[in-house]
C-alpha cells in the first residue's frame, strides 16, 4: 500500500537535481503549492480560489517551457515524452480546477492539493532525474 501524500512539501536534497535554474524553479513551485494548500483551506471565496489556481497553472506552464527549452538545448532524447507528461499535468490540473470552481467543496480543494503534491514529488524525483542523469553522463 502506498503511503498518503504529505499535506505540504518540505524542500530537501531529494528534490535537488544539480541544475541551478530547474532547482530554483522547483523550489518556487513547491512553495507555491504549499501556499495554495494553505489558502484553499482557509477561503470559500470562489474568485480568490480561481486566482490562486490560475497563478499555479501559469507558473507550471512557465516552468515546463523553461525546462523543455533546457532539454532541447542539451539534446535530451527523452524530451518528447517529457513534454507529453507536462501536457498531461496541465490538462489534469485544468480539469480539476474547473471541477473545484463548479463545486466549491473542501474535498475538491483537498483533491487538487493531493494531486499536485503527489505529482510534484513523483515527477521531480523520477522524471526530472532522468534529465539530470543525462546531463551528468
Buried (B, 14 or more C-beta within 10 A) or exposed (E): EEEEBEEBBEEEEEBBBEBEEBBEBBBEBBEBBBBBBEBBEEEEEEEEBBEBBEEBBEBBBEBBEEBBEBBEEEEBEEBEEBBEBBEEBBEBBEEBBEEBBEEEEEEBBBBBBBBBBBBBBEBBEEBBBBBBEBBEE
